[in-house]
Amino acid sequence: MRKFFTGVWRVITFPFRLVFNIVAYPFRAVYRFFKLLNSNPEERPLAEIFADIATQKETRDALLDQIEAFRSHLLRSVLWLTLFIIAAFWVAEPLMSILAEPVGGLEKLQAIQPTEEIGVFMRVAMMVGIAAAFPFVAFEFWFFAAPGLKPREKKQGLAGIPLAYILFLAGMSFTFYALLPAALPFLSGFTAISELWTAREYFAFITGLMLWIGLFFEFPLVIYALTSIGLVEPKFLVEQWRLAVVIIAVLAAAITPTVDPVNMGLVMIPMILLYFIGIGMSYLAHASRRKHQAPVEDPAGETETGFG
């Protein structure tokens, strides 16, 4: 009889519990997020972790849980990309017209294969989808790494996502508005050959260039992150600036669509500037890291490190 009344009570109260859970869900999610953001990870030596993997079932189970978590975040990242690429179908054709303006519009391009037009359309939609999904994919990877980071590192990583997105878009904009207007006239006037560019080759060239240079604009942020975790020292970057310029020249030669020094310089100059900005970011991260690690005196007169 008691089970009967319990079941009736659950049926009667189900709508109210459902409404309560729906209303409370955002608040619970925010609470869990801030709890994650301010929680400290369990610090264990890496050698001890590897030893425990071989000897303790609990550690192996925890490793499998991490692999499963990574799979889930990776799957969500793919879903984000898929959704944004599908959504980009509505803006791909107008964007194709904008991207074709440096050569006089879409009517100046030719399609010589039956599937070329749809292939170009999908390529542009993919570029737009990747650019739009960038912060969401970055957040998924941050969310996976967050349990192993300290509160300060979590907040820095979270704040770095919009900055990384801005740098990525800045690199793509630089390519379209600064590099292409200088490169395309050189390409089209190098010889007396008639300009009959195919749509596939043109859009493959322009989208690839925009994505690569957009990624290179992330360099200062990457340097800041590597310095924050102690893998890079600003002194090393300053001492090796000549080698860095040589490497940048090689990368610029590989990325630049032409072999002339003018267009190569258009790629090199911002990359060198980004390298020196990265050095400044490295000094900021190094100073912040040293300050965080500096010993402090507690009220009882005992000395403890900033990681306590």
Secondary structure as the mmCIF struct_conf table of DSSP 4:
data_model
#
loop_
_struct_conf.conf_type_id
_struct_conf.id
_struct_conf.beg_label_comp_id
_struct_conf.beg_label_asym_id
_struct_conf.beg_label_seq_id
_struct_conf.end_label_comp_id
_struct_conf.end_label_asym_id
_struct_conf.end_label_seq_id
HELX_RH_AL_P HELX_RH_AL_P1 ARG A 2 ASN A 38
HELX_LH_PP_P HELX_LH_PP_P1 SER A 39 GLU A 43
HELX_RH_AL_P HELX_RH_AL_P2 LEU A 46 THR A 55
HELX_RH_AL_P HELX_RH_AL_P3 LYS A 57 ALA A 87
TURN_TY1_P TURN_TY1_P1 ALA A 88 ALA A 88
HELX_RH_AL_P HELX_RH_AL_P4 PHE A 89 LEU A 99
TURN_TY1_P TURN_TY1_P2 ALA A 100 ALA A 100
HELX_RH_3T_P HELX_RH_3T_P1 GLU A 101 VAL A 103
TURN_TY1_P TURN_TY1_P3 GLY A 104 GLY A 104
HELX_RH_3T_P HELX_RH_3T_P2 LEU A 106 LYS A 108
BEND BEND1 LEU A 109 LEU A 109
STRN STRN1 GLN A 110 GLN A 110
BEND BEND2 GLN A 113 GLN A 113
TURN_TY1_P TURN_TY1_P4 PRO A 114 THR A 115
HELX_RH_AL_P HELX_RH_AL_P5 GLU A 116 ALA A 145
HELX_RH_3T_P HELX_RH_3T_P3 ALA A 146 GLY A 148
BEND BEND3 LEU A 149 LEU A 149
HELX_RH_AL_P HELX_RH_AL_P6 PRO A 151 PHE A 174
HELX_RH_PI_P HELX_RH_PI_P1 THR A 175 LEU A 179
HELX_RH_AL_P HELX_RH_AL_P7 LEU A 180 SER A 188
TURN_TY1_P TURN_TY1_P5 GLY A 189 GLY A 189
BEND BEND4 PHE A 190 ALA A 192
STRN STRN2 THR A 198 THR A 198
HELX_RH_AL_P HELX_RH_AL_P8 ALA A 199 PHE A 216
TURN_TY1_P TURN_TY1_P6 PHE A 217 GLU A 218
HELX_RH_AL_P HELX_RH_AL_P9 PHE A 219 SER A 228
TURN_TY1_P TURN_TY1_P7 ILE A 229 GLY A 230
BEND BEND5 LEU A 231 LEU A 231
HELX_RH_AL_P HELX_RH_AL_P10 PRO A 234 GLU A 239
TURN_TY1_P TURN_TY1_P8 GLN A 240 GLN A 240
HELX_RH_AL_P HELX_RH_AL_P11 TRP A 241 ILE A 255
BEND BEND6 PRO A 257 THR A 258
BEND BEND7 ASP A 260 ASP A 260
HELX_RH_AL_P HELX_RH_AL_P12 PRO A 261 GLN A 293
BEND BEND8 ALA A 294 ALA A 294
STRN STRN3 VAL A 296 GLU A 297
TURN_TY1_P TURN_TY1_P9 PRO A 299 ALA A 300
BEND BEND9 GLY A 301 GLY A 301
STRN STRN4 THR A 303 GLU A 304
TURN_TY1_P TURN_TY1_P10 GLY A 306 PHE A 307
#
